[in-house]
Each structure stands twice: as C-alpha cells, then as structure tokens.
C-alpha cells in the first residue's frame, strides 16, 4: 500500500473529503455555497472502452455552465486519474466550469 493520498490526509485531519471553498470562487453576496457532485462516466460523457474514446453528452457544457452559477461543481470517476484528467481537460477547456 502506497502513501496516503491528499484527500485521505485531508479527511483524516478535518473529517471532510474536499478542502474549504476558496473565497474567490464565491459569488458576490453569497453566504452559503452548495456543492454539486457529478459522476463523469455515463453522466457527462459516454466512454467507449473498446476504442478508448468518449463522447460528450448533448448539452453537457451548457449544463455545467448553468450549474456553475449556482454550485461548486465537483466531478468524480472510478477511472484512473490520467483518464479523468484527459476527459476533463477537453470537457472544460477554459478551466472555468469544474
């Protein structure tokens, strides 16, 4: 077993899986921030493991842009980090939605 991950260390120290939301990420006048957690696979994209490619679900980018107005958007996957980074970097080119 390797060294503990950053999220495991954070959970052990604080009891939370996510770090506190950066104050810059909050909207002006916002008192409480909600988090929307989305599964990457079969929710935002459909992955074809046979050909190692994926298709973005219709209107996924528009959905993410709208949700970003109301929530902190967090995406999880059971896939490997390299896969998640590859898909998320192409899904959110501006690094502004997720």
C-alpha positions, 0 to 999 in steps of 0.5 A, spaced: 500 500 500 502 506 497 502 513 501 496 516 503 493 520 498 491 528 499 484 527 500 485 521 505 490 526 509 485 531 508 479 527 511 483 524 516 485 531 519 478 535 518 473 529 517 471 532 510 473 529 503 474 536 499 478 542 502 474 549 504 471 553 498 476 558 496 473 565 497 474 567 490 470 562 487 464 565 491 459 569 488 458 576 490 453 576 496 453 569 497 453 566 504 452 559 503 455 555 497 452 548 495 456 543 492 454 539 486 457 532 485 457 529 478 459 522 476 463 523 469 462 516 466 455 515 463 453 522 466 457 527 462 460 523 457 459 516 454 466 512 454 467 507 449 472 502 452 473 498 446 476 504 442 478 508 448 474 514 446 468 518 449 463 522 447 460 528 450 453 528 452 448 533 448 448 539 452 453 537 457 457 544 457 451 548 457 449 544 463 455 545 467 455 552 465 448 553 468 450 549 474 456 553 475 452 559 477 449 556 482 454 550 485 461 548 486 461 543 481 465 537 483 466 531 478 468 524 480 470 517 476 472 510 478 477 511 472 484 512 473 486 519 474 490 520 467 483 518 464 479 523 468 484 528 467 484 527 459 476 527 459 476 533 463 481 537 460 477 537 453 470 537 457 472 544 460 477 547 456 477 554 459 478 551 466 472 555 468 466 550 469 469 544 474 
